[in-house]
Amino acid sequence: MNKQKTILLAVVSLLILFAFGTIAYNDSKSNEAAKIAKKNQEKFIRDYSTVIGNSDAKVTLVEFLDPACETCRIFYPIVKDLMTKYDGQMRHVIRYAPFHQGSDFVVKILEATKKQGKYHETLTALFKYQNQWVNHHVPNEQIVWQLMKHLGLNIEQLRKDMNDPSMDALVKQEIADAKTLGVQKTPQFFVNGKMLQQFGHEQLIELIESELK
């Protein structure tokens, strides 16, 4: 009996140590992310970044996404609902982390549609029909172009705009900023510069509401 109690106490002690170790690790990770964010404030929003919502909003939600990312597709309507829920209190900044092979091609097309006033329609369509133009996380360029035609875009002008050297510079800047800010997966959210450490819908809401308070 004493032996069983000793073993039980040892197991409980290990679990407690593990729990404290996990908390300490998460706190350390959170503090490190906060330091990086504070040091690199200018890297959250670029002059060319798409910003949706009130410029004076109390909360700025920065999202690094990849058009070929399935989880980004799932969170797209969730973020739109949050913008409605926190109308006037939150603005949404769209950034890119094209981690999937060929995603940079889609980012260039998406950014080029701004010149034709079709950015939001294009982003919505890309996520809506993602399962048609993405195969094992790799974009099918031919199907992407077919989708662009259905959106009523001037394809000749779009090809010209997306192949402009400025688009290469934009993608390089996005990747560099994502790397500096510690983005390793998509979507990655920052709320007023604070990285969402534990990924999830409820966790994102909790972080937003903590900033609103």
NULUM-847091 format. One record per atom (N, C-alpha, C, O): atom name; y, z negated, x negated; residue in one letter; residue number from 1. Coordinates in steps of 0.1 Angstrom, whole numbers, always signed. Layout:
// NULUM-847091
atom; y; z; x; res; n
CA; Y; Z; X; A; NUM
...
END
This chain:
// NULUM-847091
atom; y; z; x; res; n
N; -12; +0; -8; M; 1
CA; +0; +0; +0; M; 1
C; +13; +0; -9; M; 1
O; +22; +7; -6; M; 1
N; +13; -9; -19; N; 2
CA; +24; -9; -28; N; 2
C; +26; +4; -35; N; 2
O; +37; +8; -37; N; 2
N; +15; +10; -39; K; 3
CA; +15; +23; -45; K; 3
C; +22; +34; -36; K; 3
O; +30; +42; -41; K; 3
N; +18; +33; -23; Q; 4
CA; +24; +43; -14; Q; 4
C; +39; +40; -12; Q; 4
O; +47; +50; -11; Q; 4
N; +43; +28; -12; K; 5
CA; +57; +24; -10; K; 5
C; +65; +29; -23; K; 5
O; +76; +34; -21; K; 5
N; +59; +27; -34; T; 6
CA; +65; +32; -47; T; 6
C; +67; +47; -47; T; 6
O; +78; +52; -50; T; 6
N; +57; +54; -42; I; 7
CA; +58; +69; -42; I; 7
C; +68; +73; -32; I; 7
O; +76; +82; -34; I; 7
N; +68; +66; -20; L; 8
CA; +78; +69; -10; L; 8
C; +92; +67; -14; L; 8
O; +101; +75; -12; L; 8
N; +95; +56; -21; L; 9
CA; +108; +52; -26; L; 9
C; +112; +63; -37; L; 9
O; +124; +66; -37; L; 9
N; +103; +67; -45; A; 10
CA; +106; +77; -55; A; 10
C; +110; +90; -49; A; 10
O; +119; +97; -53; A; 10
N; +103; +94; -38; V; 11
CA; +106; +107; -31; V; 11
C; +120; +106; -25; V; 11
O; +128; +115; -26; V; 11
N; +122; +94; -18; V; 12
CA; +135; +92; -12; V; 12
C; +147; +93; -22; V; 12
O; +157; +98; -19; V; 12
N; +144; +86; -33; S; 13
CA; +154; +86; -44; S; 13
C; +157; +100; -49; S; 13
O; +169; +104; -51; S; 13
N; +147; +108; -50; L; 14
CA; +148; +122; -55; L; 14
C; +156; +130; -45; L; 14
O; +165; +138; -48; L; 14
N; +153; +128; -32; L; 15
CA; +160; +135; -22; L; 15
C; +175; +131; -21; L; 15
O; +184; +140; -20; L; 15
N; +178; +119; -23; I; 16
CA; +192; +114; -24; I; 16
C; +199; +120; -35; I; 16
O; +211; +125; -34; I; 16
N; +193; +120; -47; L; 17
CA; +199; +126; -59; L; 17
C; +201; +141; -57; L; 17
O; +211; +146; -61; L; 17
N; +191; +147; -51; F; 18
CA; +193; +162; -48; F; 18
C; +205; +165; -39; F; 18
O; +212; +174; -41; F; 18
N; +206; +156; -29; A; 19
CA; +217; +158; -19; A; 19
C; +230; +156; -26; A; 19
O; +239; +164; -24; A; 19
N; +232; +145; -34; F; 20
CA; +244; +143; -41; F; 20
C; +247; +154; -51; F; 20
O; +258; +158; -53; F; 20
N; +236; +159; -57; G; 21
CA; +238; +170; -67; G; 21
C; +243; +183; -60; G; 21
O; +251; +190; -66; G; 21
N; +237; +185; -48; T; 22
CA; +241; +197; -41; T; 22
C; +256; +196; -37; T; 22
O; +264; +206; -38; T; 22
N; +260; +184; -32; I; 23
CA; +274; +182; -28; I; 23
C; +283; +184; -40; I; 23
O; +294; +190; -39; I; 23
N; +279; +178; -51; A; 24
CA; +288; +179; -63; A; 24
C; +289; +193; -68; A; 24
O; +300; +198; -72; A; 24
N; +278; +201; -67; Y; 25
CA; +278; +215; -71; Y; 25
C; +287; +223; -62; Y; 25
O; +295; +231; -67; Y; 25
N; +286; +221; -49; N; 26
CA; +294; +228; -39; N; 26
C; +309; +225; -41; N; 26
O; +318; +233; -40; N; 26
N; +312; +212; -44; D; 27
CA; +326; +208; -46; D; 27
C; +331; +214; -59; D; 27
O; +343; +219; -59; D; 27
N; +323; +215; -69; S; 28
CA; +327; +221; -81; S; 28
C; +330; +236; -79; S; 28
O; +339; +241; -85; S; 28
N; +321; +242; -72; K; 29
CA; +322; +256; -69; K; 29
C; +335; +259; -61; K; 29
O; +342; +269; -64; K; 29
N; +337; +250; -51; S; 30
CA; +349; +252; -43; S; 30
C; +362; +250; -51; S; 30
O; +372; +257; -49; S; 30
N; +362; +240; -60; N; 31
CA; +374; +237; -68; N; 31
C; +376; +249; -78; N; 31
O; +388; +252; -80; N; 31
N; +366; +255; -83; E; 32
CA; +367; +266; -92; E; 32
C; +373; +278; -85; E; 32
O; +382; +285; -90; E; 32
N; +368; +280; -73; A; 33
CA; +373; +292; -65; A; 33
C; +388; +289; -61; A; 33
O; +396; +299; -61; A; 33
N; +391; +277; -58; A; 34
CA; +405; +274; -55; A; 34
C; +415; +276; -67; A; 34
O; +426; +282; -65; A; 34
N; +410; +273; -79; K; 35
CA; +418; +275; -91; K; 35
C; +420; +290; -93; K; 35
O; +431; +294; -97; K; 35
N; +409; +298; -92; I; 36
CA; +410; +312; -93; I; 36
C; +420; +318; -83; I; 36
O; +428; +327; -87; I; 36
N; +419; +314; -71; A; 37
CA; +428; +319; -60; A; 37
C; +442; +316; -63; A; 37
O; +451; +325; -62; A; 37
N; +445; +303; -67; K; 38
CA; +459; +299; -70; K; 38
C; +465; +307; -81; K; 38
O; +477; +310; -81; K; 38
N; +457; +310; -91; K; 39
CA; +461; +317; -103; K; 39
C; +463; +332; -100; K; 39
O; +471; +339; -108; K; 39
N; +457; +338; -90; N; 40
CA; +457; +352; -87; N; 40
C; +462; +355; -73; N; 40
O; +456; +364; -66; N; 40
N; +473; +348; -68; Q; 41
CA; +478; +351; -55; Q; 41
C; +481; +365; -52; Q; 41
O; +479; +370; -41; Q; 41
N; +487; +372; -62; E; 42
CA; +491; +386; -60; E; 42
C; +480; +395; -58; E; 42
O; +482; +407; -54; E; 42
N; +468; +391; -61; K; 43
CA; +456; +400; -59; K; 43
C; +450; +400; -46; K; 43
O; +440; +407; -43; K; 43
N; +455; +392; -36; F; 44
CA; +450; +391; -23; F; 44
C; +455; +403; -14; F; 44
O; +447; +408; -6; F; 44
N; +467; +406; -16; I; 45
CA; +473; +417; -8; I; 45
C; +481; +427; -17; I; 45
O; +489; +423; -25; I; 45
N; +477; +439; -16; R; 46
CA; +484; +450; -24; R; 46
C; +494; +457; -15; R; 46
O; +493; +456; -2; R; 46
N; +503; +465; -20; D; 47
CA; +513; +472; -12; D; 47
C; +506; +481; -3; D; 47
O; +511; +484; +8; D; 47
N; +495; +487; -6; Y; 48
CA; +488; +497; +2; Y; 48
C; +478; +491; +12; Y; 48
O; +473; +498; +20; Y; 48
N; +476; +478; +11; S; 49
CA; +466; +471; +19; S; 49
C; +469; +472; +34; S; 49
O; +481; +471; +38; S; 49
N; +459; +474; +42; T; 50
CA; +460; +474; +56; T; 50
C; +461; +459; +61; T; 50
O; +453; +451; +59; T; 50
N; +472; +457; +68; V; 51
CA; +475; +443; +73; V; 51
C; +477; +444; +88; V; 51
O; +485; +452; +93; V; 51
N; +469; +436; +96; I; 52
CA; +469; +437; +110; I; 52
C; +474; +423; +115; I; 52
O; +469; +413; +111; I; 52
N; +484; +423; +124; G; 53
CA; +489; +410; +129; G; 53
C; +503; +406; +125; G; 53
O; +509; +414; +118; G; 53
N; +507; +395; +129; N; 54
CA; +521; +390; +127; N; 54
C; +523; +387; +112; N; 54
O; +515; +379; +106; N; 54
N; +533; +392; +106; S; 55
CA; +536; +390; +92; S; 55
C; +539; +375; +89; S; 55
O; +538; +370; +78; S; 55
N; +544; +368; +100; D; 56
CA; +548; +354; +98; D; 56
C; +537; +345; +103; D; 56
O; +539; +333; +104; D; 56
N; +525; +350; +104; A; 57
CA; +514; +342; +109; A; 57
C; +511; +330; +100; A; 57
O; +512; +332; +88; A; 57
N; +506; +319; +105; K; 58
CA; +503; +307; +97; K; 58
C; +491; +309; +89; K; 58
O; +490; +303; +78; K; 58
N; +482; +318; +94; V; 59
CA; +469; +320; +86; V; 59
C; +468; +335; +82; V; 59
O; +470; +344; +90; V; 59
N; +465; +337; +70; T; 60
CA; +462; +350; +65; T; 60
C; +447; +351; +61; T; 60
O; +442; +344; +52; T; 60
N; +440; +360; +69; L; 61
CA; +426; +362; +66; L; 61
C; +424; +374; +58; L; 61
O; +426; +385; +63; L; 61
N; +420; +373; +46; V; 62
CA; +417; +384; +37; V; 62
C; +402; +387; +37; V; 62
O; +394; +378; +34; V; 62
N; +398; +399; +40; E; 63
CA; +384; +403; +41; E; 63
C; +381; +414; +31; E; 63
O; +387; +425; +32; E; 63
N; +372; +412; +22; F; 64
CA; +367; +422; +13; F; 64
C; +354; +428; +20; F; 64
O; +344; +420; +21; F; 64
N; +354; +440; +23; L; 65
CA; +343; +446; +30; L; 65
C; +338; +459; +23; L; 65
O; +345; +465; +15; L; 65
N; +326; +463; +27; D; 66
CA; +320; +476; +22; D; 66
C; +316; +484; +35; D; 66
O; +309; +478; +43; D; 66
N; +321; +496; +37; P; 67
CA; +318; +503; +49; P; 67
C; +303; +505; +51; P; 67
O; +299; +507; +62; P; 67
N; +295; +505; +40; A; 68
CA; +281; +507; +41; A; 68
C; +273; +494; +43; A; 68
O; +261; +494; +44; A; 68
N; +280; +483; +44; C; 69
CA; +274; +470; +45; C; 69
C; +271; +467; +60; C; 69
O; +280; +467; +68; C; 69
N; +258; +464; +63; E; 70
CA; +254; +461; +77; E; 70
C; +261; +448; +82; E; 70
O; +265; +448; +94; E; 70
N; +262; +438; +73; T; 71
CA; +268; +425; +78; T; 71
C; +283; +427; +81; T; 71
O; +288; +421; +90; T; 71
N; +289; +436; +73; C; 72
CA; +303; +439; +76; C; 72
C; +305; +446; +90; C; 72
O; +314; +443; +97; C; 72
N; +295; +454; +93; R; 73
CA; +295; +461; +106; R; 73
C; +294; +450; +117; R; 73
O; +301; +450; +128; R; 73
N; +285; +440; +115; I; 74
CA; +283; +430; +125; I; 74
C; +295; +421; +127; I; 74
O; +299; +417; +138; I; 74
N; +302; +418; +116; F; 75
CA; +314; +410; +116; F; 75
C; +327; +417; +121; F; 75
O; +337; +410; +124; F; 75
N; +326; +430; +121; Y; 76
CA; +338; +438; +125; Y; 76
C; +343; +434; +139; Y; 76
O; +355; +430; +140; Y; 76
N; +335; +434; +149; P; 77
CA; +340; +429; +162; P; 77
C; +343; +414; +163; P; 77
O; +351; +410; +171; P; 77
N; +336; +407; +155; I; 78
CA; +338; +392; +154; I; 78
C; +352; +389; +150; I; 78
O; +359; +381; +155; I; 78
N; +356; +396; +139; V; 79
CA; +370; +394; +134; V; 79
C; +380; +399; +144; V; 79
O; +391; +393; +145; V; 79
N; +377; +410; +151; K; 80
CA; +387; +415; +161; K; 80
C; +388; +404; +172; K; 80
O; +399; +402; +177; K; 80
N; +377; +398; +176; D; 81
CA; +378; +387; +186; D; 81
C; +386; +375; +181; D; 81
O; +394; +369; +189; D; 81
N; +385; +372; +168; L; 82
CA; +392; +361; +163; L; 82
C; +407; +364; +163; L; 82
O; +415; +355; +165; L; 82
N; +411; +377; +160; M; 83
CA; +425; +381; +160; M; 83
C; +430; +379; +174; M; 83
O; +442; +376; +176; M; 83
N; +422; +382; +184; T; 84
CA; +427; +380; +198; T; 84
C; +428; +365; +201; T; 84
O; +437; +360; +208; T; 84
N; +418; +357; +197; K; 85
CA; +418; +343; +199; K; 85
C; +430; +336; +193; K; 85
O; +436; +327; +199; K; 85
N; +433; +340; +181; Y; 86
CA; +444; +334; +174; Y; 86
C; +456; +343; +173; Y; 86
O; +463; +344; +163; Y; 86
N; +459; +350; +184; D; 87
CA; +470; +360; +185; D; 87
C; +483; +353; +181; D; 87
O; +487; +343; +186; D; 87
N; +489; +360; +171; G; 88
CA; +502; +355; +166; G; 88
C; +501; +345; +156; G; 88
O; +511; +342; +148; G; 88
N; +489; +338; +155; Q; 89
CA; +488; +328; +145; Q; 89
C; +480; +332; +132; Q; 89
O; +480; +326; +122; Q; 89
N; +474; +344; +133; M; 90
CA; +466; +349; +122; M; 90
C; +469; +364; +119; M; 90
O; +470; +372; +129; M; 90
N; +469; +368; +107; R; 91
CA; +469; +382; +103; R; 91
C; +457; +385; +95; R; 91
O; +451; +376; +88; R; 91
N; +452; +397; +96; H; 92
CA; +440; +402; +89; H; 92
C; +443; +412; +79; H; 92
O; +449; +423; +82; H; 92
N; +439; +410; +67; V; 93
CA; +441; +419; +56; V; 93
C; +428; +425; +52; V; 93
O; +418; +418; +48; V; 93
N; +427; +438; +52; I; 94
CA; +414; +445; +49; I; 94
C; +415; +450; +34; I; 94
O; +424; +458; +30; I; 94
N; +405; +445; +27; R; 95
CA; +403; +449; +13; R; 95
C; +389; +455; +11; R; 95
O; +381; +454; +20; R; 95
N; +386; +461; +0; Y; 96
CA; +373; +467; -2; Y; 96
C; +366; +461; -14; Y; 96
O; +372; +458; -25; Y; 96
N; +353; +461; -13; A; 97
CA; +344; +458; -24; A; 97
C; +332; +467; -22; A; 97
O; +321; +463; -17; A; 97
N; +334; +480; -27; P; 98
CA; +323; +490; -25; P; 98
C; +312; +488; -34; P; 98
O; +310; +496; -44; P; 98
N; +303; +478; -31; F; 99
CA; +292; +475; -40; F; 99
C; +280; +485; -38; F; 99
O; +273; +487; -48; F; 99
N; +279; +490; -27; H; 100
CA; +268; +499; -24; H; 100
C; +271; +513; -31; H; 100
O; +282; +518; -31; H; 100
N; +260; +519; -36; Q; 101
CA; +261; +532; -42; Q; 101
C; +267; +543; -33; Q; 101
O; +262; +545; -22; Q; 101
N; +278; +549; -37; G; 102
CA; +285; +559; -29; G; 102
C; +295; +554; -19; G; 102
O; +302; +562; -12; G; 102
N; +297; +541; -18; S; 103
CA; +306; +535; -8; S; 103
C; +321; +538; -12; S; 103
O; +329; +539; -4; S; 103
N; +323; +540; -25; D; 104
CA; +337; +544; -29; D; 104
C; +341; +557; -23; D; 104
O; +353; +559; -20; D; 104
N; +332; +566; -21; F; 105
CA; +335; +579; -15; F; 105
C; +340; +577; +0; F; 105
O; +350; +583; +4; F; 105
N; +334; +568; +7; V; 106
CA; +337; +564; +21; V; 106
C; +351; +557; +21; V; 106
O; +359; +560; +30; V; 106
N; +353; +548; +11; V; 107
CA; +366; +541; +11; V; 107
C; +377; +551; +9; V; 107
O; +388; +550; +15; V; 107
N; +375; +561; +0; K; 108
CA; +386; +571; -2; K; 108
C; +389; +579; +10; K; 108
O; +401; +582; +13; K; 108
N; +378; +583; +18; I; 109
CA; +381; +590; +30; I; 109
C; +388; +581; +40; I; 109
O; +398; +586; +46; I; 109
N; +384; +569; +41; L; 110
CA; +390; +560; +51; L; 110
C; +404; +558; +48; L; 110
O; +413; +558; +57; L; 110
N; +408; +555; +35; E; 111
CA; +422; +554; +31; E; 111
C; +430; +566; +33; E; 111
O; +442; +566; +37; E; 111
N; +424; +578; +31; A; 112
CA; +431; +591; +33; A; 112
C; +434; +593; +48; A; 112
O; +443; +601; +51; A; 112
N; +426; +588; +57; T; 113
CA; +429; +590; +71; T; 113
C; +442; +583; +75; T; 113
O; +448; +587; +86; T; 113
N; +447; +574; +67; K; 114
CA; +460; +568; +71; K; 114
C; +471; +579; +72; K; 114
O; +480; +577; +80; K; 114
N; +470; +589; +64; K; 115
CA; +481; +599; +64; K; 115
C; +481; +607; +77; K; 115
O; +490; +614; +80; K; 115
N; +469; +607; +84; Q; 116
CA; +468; +614; +97; Q; 116
C; +469; +604; +109; Q; 116
O; +466; +607; +120; Q; 116
N; +472; +591; +105; G; 117
CA; +473; +581; +116; G; 117
C; +460; +578; +123; G; 117
O; +460; +574; +135; G; 117
N; +449; +579; +116; K; 118
CA; +436; +577; +122; K; 118
C; +428; +566; +115; K; 118
O; +415; +566; +116; K; 118
N; +434; +557; +108; Y; 119
CA; +427; +547; +100; Y; 119
C; +418; +538; +109; Y; 119
O; +406; +537; +107; Y; 119
N; +424; +532; +119; H; 120
CA; +416; +523; +127; H; 120
C; +405; +529; +135; H; 120
O; +394; +524; +137; H; 120
N; +408; +541; +140; E; 121
CA; +398; +549; +148; E; 121
C; +386; +552; +138; E; 121
O; +375; +552; +143; E; 121
N; +390; +556; +126; T; 122
CA; +379; +560; +116; T; 122
C; +371; +548; +112; T; 122
O; +358; +549; +112; T; 122
N; +377; +536; +110; L; 123
CA; +370; +524; +106; L; 123
C; +360; +520; +117; L; 123
O; +349; +516; +115; L; 123
N; +365; +520; +129; T; 124
CA; +357; +517; +141; T; 124
C; +345; +526; +142; T; 124
O; +334; +522; +145; T; 124
N; +347; +539; +141; A; 125
CA; +337; +549; +142; A; 125
C; +326; +547; +130; A; 125
O; +314; +549; +133; A; 125
N; +331; +545; +118; L; 126
CA; +322; +543; +107; L; 126
C; +312; +531; +109; L; 126
O; +300; +532; +106; L; 126
N; +317; +520; +115; F; 127
CA; +309; +509; +118; F; 127
C; +300; +512; +130; F; 127
O; +288; +508; +130; F; 127
N; +306; +518; +140; K; 128
CA; +298; +521; +152; K; 128
C; +286; +530; +150; K; 128
O; +275; +527; +155; K; 128
N; +288; +540; +141; Y; 129
CA; +277; +549; +138; Y; 129
C; +271; +547; +124; Y; 129
O; +266; +557; +118; Y; 129
N; +272; +535; +119; Q; 130
CA; +268; +533; +105; Q; 130
C; +253; +536; +103; Q; 130
O; +250; +541; +92; Q; 130
N; +245; +533; +113; N; 131
CA; +230; +536; +111; N; 131
C; +227; +551; +110; N; 131
O; +216; +555; +107; N; 131
N; +237; +559; +114; Q; 132
CA; +235; +574; +113; Q; 132
C; +239; +580; +99; Q; 132
O; +232; +589; +94; Q; 132
N; +249; +574; +93; W; 133
CA; +253; +579; +80; W; 133
C; +249; +571; +68; W; 133
O; +252; +575; +56; W; 133
N; +243; +559; +70; V; 134
CA; +238; +551; +59; V; 134
C; +223; +550; +59; V; 134
O; +217; +547; +70; V; 134
N; +217; +553; +48; N; 135
CA; +202; +552; +47; N; 135
C; +199; +544; +35; N; 135
O; +201; +548; +23; N; 135
N; +193; +532; +37; H; 136
CA; +190; +522; +27; H; 136
C; +203; +519; +19; H; 136
O; +202; +519; +6; H; 136
N; +214; +517; +26; H; 137
CA; +227; +513; +20; H; 137
C; +234; +524; +13; H; 137
O; +244; +522; +7; H; 137
N; +228; +536; +13; V; 138
CA; +234; +548; +6; V; 138
C; +240; +557; +16; V; 138
O; +233; +562; +25; V; 138
N; +253; +560; +15; P; 139
CA; +260; +569; +25; P; 139
C; +255; +584; +23; P; 139
O; +253; +589; +12; P; 139
N; +253; +590; +35; N; 140
CA; +251; +605; +35; N; 140
C; +264; +612; +37; N; 140
O; +269; +612; +48; N; 140
N; +269; +618; +26; E; 141
CA; +282; +624; +27; E; 141
C; +284; +635; +37; E; 141
O; +294; +636; +44; E; 141
N; +273; +643; +39; Q; 142
CA; +274; +653; +49; Q; 142
C; +276; +648; +63; Q; 142
O; +284; +654; +71; Q; 142
N; +268; +638; +66; I; 143
CA; +270; +632; +80; I; 143
C; +283; +625; +81; I; 143
O; +289; +625; +92; I; 143
N; +289; +619; +71; V; 144
CA; +302; +613; +71; V; 144
C; +312; +624; +75; V; 144
O; +321; +621; +83; V; 144
N; +311; +635; +69; W; 145
CA; +321; +646; +71; W; 145
C; +320; +651; +86; W; 145
O; +329; +654; +92; W; 145
N; +307; +652; +91; Q; 146
CA; +305; +656; +105; Q; 146
C; +312; +646; +114; Q; 146
O; +318; +650; +124; Q; 146
N; +311; +633; +111; L; 147
CA; +317; +623; +119; L; 147
C; +333; +624; +119; L; 147
O; +339; +622; +129; L; 147
N; +338; +628; +107; M; 148
CA; +352; +630; +106; M; 148
C; +357; +641; +115; M; 148
O; +368; +641; +121; M; 148
N; +349; +652; +116; K; 149
CA; +352; +663; +125; K; 149
C; +353; +659; +139; K; 149
O; +362; +663; +147; K; 149
N; +344; +650; +143; H; 150
CA; +344; +645; +157; H; 150
C; +356; +637; +160; H; 150
O; +359; +635; +172; H; 150
N; +362; +631; +150; L; 151
CA; +374; +623; +152; L; 151
C; +387; +631; +153; L; 151
O; +398; +625; +155; L; 151
N; +386; +644; +152; G; 152
CA; +397; +653; +154; G; 152
C; +406; +653; +142; G; 152
O; +418; +656; +143; G; 152
N; +401; +650; +130; L; 153
CA; +409; +649; +118; L; 153
C; +410; +664; +112; L; 153
O; +401; +672; +113; L; 153
N; +420; +666; +105; N; 154
CA; +422; +678; +97; N; 154
C; +414; +677; +85; N; 154
O; +418; +671; +75; N; 154
N; +402; +683; +85; I; 155
CA; +392; +681; +74; I; 155
C; +397; +686; +60; I; 155
O; +396; +680; +50; I; 155
N; +404; +698; +61; E; 156
CA; +409; +704; +48; E; 156
C; +419; +695; +42; E; 156
O; +419; +692; +30; E; 156
N; +428; +689; +50; Q; 157
CA; +439; +680; +45; Q; 157
C; +432; +667; +40; Q; 157
O; +436; +661; +30; Q; 157
N; +422; +662; +48; L; 158
CA; +415; +650; +44; L; 158
C; +408; +651; +31; L; 158
O; +409; +642; +23; L; 158
N; +402; +662; +29; R; 159
CA; +395; +664; +16; R; 159
C; +405; +664; +4; R; 159
O; +403; +659; -7; R; 159
N; +417; +670; +7; K; 160
CA; +427; +671; -3; K; 160
C; +433; +657; -6; K; 160
O; +434; +653; -18; K; 160
N; +435; +649; +4; D; 161
CA; +441; +636; +3; D; 161
C; +431; +626; -4; D; 161
O; +435; +618; -12; D; 161
N; +418; +627; +0; M; 162
CA; +409; +617; -5; M; 162
C; +405; +620; -20; M; 162
O; +400; +611; -27; M; 162
N; +408; +632; -24; N; 163
CA; +405; +636; -38; N; 163
C; +418; +635; -47; N; 163
O; +417; +638; -59; N; 163
N; +428; +630; -41; D; 164
CA; +440; +627; -49; D; 164
C; +437; +616; -60; D; 164
O; +431; +606; -56; D; 164
N; +442; +617; -72; P; 165
CA; +440; +607; -82; P; 165
C; +444; +593; -78; P; 165
O; +438; +583; -83; P; 165
N; +453; +592; -69; S; 166
CA; +458; +579; -65; S; 166
C; +446; +571; -58; S; 166
O; +446; +559; -58; S; 166
N; +437; +579; -52; M; 167
CA; +426; +572; -45; M; 167
C; +416; +566; -55; M; 167
O; +411; +556; -53; M; 167
N; +414; +573; -66; D; 168
CA; +406; +567; -77; D; 168
C; +412; +554; -82; D; 168
O; +405; +544; -84; D; 168
N; +425; +555; -84; A; 169
CA; +432; +543; -89; A; 169
C; +431; +531; -78; A; 169
O; +430; +520; -82; A; 169
N; +432; +535; -66; L; 170
CA; +431; +525; -55; L; 170
C; +417; +518; -55; L; 170
O; +417; +506; -55; L; 170
N; +407; +526; -56; V; 171
CA; +393; +520; -56; V; 171
C; +391; +511; -69; V; 171
O; +385; +501; -68; V; 171
N; +396; +516; -80; K; 172
CA; +395; +508; -92; K; 172
C; +402; +494; -91; K; 172
O; +398; +484; -95; K; 172
N; +414; +495; -84; Q; 173
CA; +422; +483; -82; Q; 173
C; +414; +473; -73; Q; 173
O; +414; +461; -75; Q; 173
N; +408; +479; -62; E; 174
CA; +401; +470; -53; E; 174
C; +389; +463; -60; E; 174
O; +387; +451; -58; E; 174
N; +382; +471; -68; I; 175
CA; +370; +465; -75; I; 175
C; +375; +455; -85; I; 175
O; +368; +444; -86; I; 175
N; +386; +457; -92; A; 176
CA; +391; +448; -102; A; 176
C; +395; +435; -95; A; 176
O; +392; +424; -100; A; 176
N; +403; +436; -84; D; 177
CA; +407; +424; -76; D; 177
C; +395; +416; -71; D; 177
O; +395; +404; -72; D; 177
N; +386; +423; -66; A; 178
CA; +374; +416; -60; A; 178
C; +367; +409; -71; A; 178
O; +362; +397; -69; A; 178
N; +365; +415; -83; K; 179
CA; +359; +408; -94; K; 179
C; +367; +396; -99; K; 179
O; +361; +385; -101; K; 179
N; +380; +397; -100; T; 180
CA; +388; +386; -104; T; 180
C; +387; +374; -94; T; 180
O; +387; +363; -99; T; 180
N; +387; +377; -81; L; 181
CA; +387; +367; -71; L; 181
C; +373; +361; -69; L; 181
O; +371; +353; -60; L; 181
N; +363; +366; -76; G; 182
CA; +349; +361; -75; G; 182
C; +341; +366; -63; G; 182
O; +332; +360; -59; G; 182
N; +345; +378; -58; V; 183
CA; +337; +384; -47; V; 183
C; +324; +389; -52; V; 183
O; +324; +398; -61; V; 183
N; +313; +385; -47; Q; 184
CA; +300; +389; -52; Q; 184
C; +292; +395; -40; Q; 184
O; +281; +401; -43; Q; 184
N; +296; +394; -28; K; 185
CA; +289; +400; -17; K; 185
C; +299; +403; -6; K; 185
O; +311; +399; -7; K; 185
N; +295; +411; +4; T; 186
CA; +303; +415; +15; T; 186
C; +297; +412; +28; T; 186
O; +285; +412; +29; T; 186
N; +305; +408; +38; P; 187
CA; +319; +406; +37; P; 187
C; +322; +392; +30; P; 187
O; +315; +383; +32; P; 187
N; +333; +392; +23; Q; 188
CA; +338; +379; +17; Q; 188
C; +351; +376; +23; Q; 188
O; +360; +385; +22; Q; 188
N; +353; +364; +29; F; 189
CA; +365; +361; +35; F; 189
C; +373; +350; +27; F; 189
O; +367; +341; +21; F; 189
N; +386; +351; +28; F; 190
CA; +395; +341; +22; F; 190
C; +405; +338; +33; F; 190
O; +411; +347; +39; F; 190
N; +407; +325; +35; V; 191
CA; +416; +320; +45; V; 191
C; +427; +313; +38; V; 191
O; +425; +302; +32; V; 191
N; +439; +319; +38; N; 192
CA; +451; +313; +31; N; 192
C; +447; +311; +16; N; 192
O; +450; +301; +10; N; 192
N; +439; +320; +11; G; 193
CA; +435; +319; -4; G; 193
C; +423; +311; -6; G; 193
O; +418; +311; -17; G; 193
N; +417; +305; +4; K; 194
CA; +405; +297; +3; K; 194
C; +393; +305; +6; K; 194
O; +392; +310; +17; K; 194
N; +384; +306; -4; M; 195
CA; +372; +314; -1; M; 195
C; +362; +306; +8; M; 195
O; +360; +294; +8; M; 195
N; +357; +314; +17; L; 196
CA; +347; +309; +27; L; 196
C; +334; +306; +18; L; 196
O; +327; +316; +15; L; 196
N; +331; +294; +16; Q; 197
CA; +320; +290; +7; Q; 197
C; +306; +292; +14; Q; 197
O; +297; +297; +8; Q; 197
N; +305; +286; +26; Q; 198
CA; +292; +287; +34; Q; 198
C; +294; +298; +44; Q; 198
O; +302; +296; +54; Q; 198
N; +288; +309; +42; F; 199
CA; +290; +321; +51; F; 199
C; +284; +319; +65; F; 199
O; +273; +314; +67; F; 199
N; +292; +323; +75; G; 200
CA; +288; +322; +89; G; 200
C; +300; +322; +98; G; 200
O; +311; +320; +94; G; 200
N; +297; +326; +111; H; 201
CA; +307; +327; +121; H; 201
C; +314; +314; +123; H; 201
O; +327; +313; +123; H; 201
N; +306; +304; +126; E; 202
CA; +312; +291; +129; E; 202
C; +320; +285; +117; E; 202
O; +330; +279; +118; E; 202
N; +314; +287; +105; Q; 203
CA; +321; +282; +93; Q; 203
C; +334; +289; +91; Q; 203
O; +344; +283; +87; Q; 203
N; +335; +302; +95; L; 204
CA; +348; +309; +93; L; 204
C; +358; +303; +103; L; 204
O; +370; +301; +100; L; 204
N; +354; +301; +115; I; 205
CA; +363; +295; +126; I; 205
C; +368; +281; +121; I; 205
O; +379; +278; +123; I; 205
N; +359; +273; +116; E; 206
CA; +362; +260; +111; E; 206
C; +373; +260; +100; E; 206
O; +382; +253; +100; E; 206
N; +371; +270; +91; L; 207
CA; +381; +271; +80; L; 207
C; +395; +276; +85; L; 207
O; +405; +271; +81; L; 207
N; +394; +285; +95; I; 208
CA; +407; +290; +101; I; 208
C; +414; +279; +108; I; 208
O; +426; +277; +107; I; 208
N; +407; +271; +116; E; 209
CA; +413; +261; +124; E; 209
C; +418; +249; +115; E; 209
O; +427; +242; +118; E; 209
N; +411; +247; +104; S; 210
CA; +416; +237; +94; S; 210
C; +429; +240; +89; S; 210
O; +437; +232; +86; S; 210
N; +431; +254; +87; E; 211
CA; +444; +258; +82; E; 211
C; +455; +258; +92; E; 211
O; +467; +256; +89; E; 211
N; +451; +260; +105; L; 212
CA; +461; +260; +116; L; 212
C; +466; +246; +118; L; 212
O; +477; +244; +123; L; 212
N; +458; +236; +115; K; 213
CA; +462; +222; +117; K; 213
C; +472; +218; +106; K; 213
O; +477; +207; +106; K; 213
END
